[in-house]
C-alpha cells in the first residue's frame, strides 16, 4: 500500500505516453499527411517540438518516479531541504531559454514563408477572394484571363463554399470577413488564418496532390459556426480553367443562349459613357 | 477522497439532466386558426392531423403532389423476436438510392413510418381502421409502424399503435411495404438543418429566428420569394427550392448548404413542399370557417350551442366535399409549378450589355411605365418615395392601407426595396435570375411582375442597367 502514490503518479505519464504511441494507429492523429510542401515543414517543426517535449517529459517523470519509489522505503533518513543552489538555478534557466531560443530561430524561415508577403514563393498568384460571413464562404474569382482586383469587377465570377484551385503551384487567396471574425482553415494543407473584418489578408498555399480538401471555420463565429464548412478542390491547370469557364457560362446564363458579349464588356466599355 | 469522487461523478452527470424528452416536436396551429372558435379549431386540428399527422407520425396522403417514398418486398422470414420481419432479397427493388452513402444513413431512422403487410393468401383475419382501402387486394392489409430498420440485415422491427412489438399477422412470402420513407428522411434532415430557423411547422419561427432582422421564410402560404415560375404560378418549382438550399440567399441569414449531397437536398425540398401544403390546407380551412365561426362570432352570437350545432351541420354536409376540393387544388397548383411551361424563359437572348442598352434600361428604370424608381429610388439605393408612403397591404382587399409607412410583404414584415448599388442579389445574379425577378416579380412582396407591361428587349435593357449599377461612376451627379 505504501507504493500507492508512486504508482498513482506514474500511471498518468505512462498513460499519456501510451496514448501518444498508439494515437497514429487509432486515427487520433493529424487529419491525414500534410498535402502541401509548407505543411510538411510545419509537421516537421511539430515533430521536433514533440521530441524535445517528450524527452523532457520522460526524463523528469523517470526522475520523479525514482525519487518517490526510493522515498517510500526510506524510513530512516529525514528529508533534506535545500533552499537554492545558484548553479542549479542557472542551469534550469539557461537550458530552457536556450531551447526556446533555438526553436524560435529555427522556425523563422517557415514562419516568414507562410506569413510575410515579401517572402511568399515566387509566382504565387491570387486566384480568388474569399469572404467569410455567418455562416458560409463567399468566393469571387476574376474572369478567365483577368487579374483579381481588390474591388468587385463587372465580369467577376461568384460561388459559395466551393473553392477551386490549381494544384502543384503556390496560389493565394485574399481573405476577408463580412461580419465577425472567422478563421480560414484547411487542415490537410496545414493552413489556418483568421479573417478579420476590415482587412484583406493574403493567404498562400500549395496543394501537392489533386483532391478534395475540407475547408472549415476555426474561430467560434456564432451559433451556426458548426455548419460553416466548405471544400477546396485542387485540380490540374486545365481542370481549373475548365471550371472557371463553366462558372462563367453559368453566371452569364440568360435562359436562351450564351451571350457573345459577357459581363466583361461592361467593364471594357466604361460605364460613364452611358450617362 | 470519497467525497471528492462523488462530486466529480455528480458534475459528470450534469449534462444528462439537460435532456428533456417531453419536448418532442409538434405542429402548431397558425395564428389565424387560433382566432377560430374552439369547436372550429378542433375540427381544423383534427383534419390536419388526419391528412398530415404529427412530426413523429407522418401521414401519407397519396392525393398530394409529393413523392412520399416507399420500399419493401416480400417477407423472407418472420421473427426471430416478436415484431420483427426480415425482408427478402427483393427488398431493395423499391428503393431509389442516388448514392450509397445517403441511403445507408437516411434509412436508419424510419421510426414511426407506416408498414403495410398484405397477405399472399386470401385468409385475412385482422383488419385495421387505418388500412387504406384497396379493392383489388384479396385481403385487407395489416398496418403497423416501424420501430427500426437495419439496411444491412434487412431486419424490420415493427410496433403496434401502443408502441409494443406488434403481434404480426404475416408469414413468409407476404408483401411488406414501408410507406413514406422519403418524407420521413426528409423530415429528419429538416429537423436537423432547417428547423431551428424555419420552425417545426415551417412557420419561420424556430428558436434562432428571433435573433434575425430578416425573418426566415414562413412556408405556410406556399409562397417563396425567388422563383423561376411565372407570376400566375403561385408556387416555386422543386428546382427553385433546390437552388435556394444549395446556394443560400446572399444578404440574408439563409446560408448555403452546398455540401449536403444532392439527394439529401431533394429530400428536404420534398418535406418543405409538404409543410407548405399543410400550411395551405390550414389556410384554406380558415378561409372557409373564419367568416362564420371565428372567436369573434362566438362572442357576438346569441346562443353558443345554436352556433355550434349550425357549425356541426355545415361541417357534416360540406366538409368532405370542401376538403377534397382543397386537396385537389393543392395538387393542381403544385403540379403547375413543376411544369416546364411554367418557367419564365425569354425567347430573345440577352441584349449584349452596351452603353446604349444600359442607357435605355436606365430610362425605363426612371420611367412611368416601369416605375422602378418609385420604390428603388432614382439612385437605386432602395429609398424611393414608396418606402415613406402608406401603402396597400398585400394579400388584403384593395384599399386596405397599412397603419405604418413603408412597404409590406405578405407575411406582415416591412420590406426594403433592394439597394441595387451593393451588388448583392438575393435571388441570384445570373442575367436570367434578374430577368425573372422583373418578369414575374418577387412573390409575396410589392415587387410586381412586369412581364406583361414590358417587352422582352426592354426587360433585358433593365437587366443590363441593374447589373451595371454597382459599377456606376459615383461622381456623375445623380
Interface residues (C-beta under 8 A of the other chain):
Chain A: X134 X135 X136 X138 X152 X153 X154 X158 X160 X161 X162 X223 X224 X227 X228 X229 X230 X231 X250 X251 X252 X253 X254 X255 X256 X257 X259 X260 X261 X263 X265 X266 X267 X269 X270 X271 X272 X273 X274 X275
Chain B: X193 X208 X211 X247 X248 X250 X253 X255 X256 X258 X259 X344 X345 X346 X347 X348 X349 X350 X352 X353 X354 X355 X356 X358 X359 X362 X423 X429 X430 X431 X432 X435 X460 X464 X467 X468 X470 X471 X472 X473 X476 X478
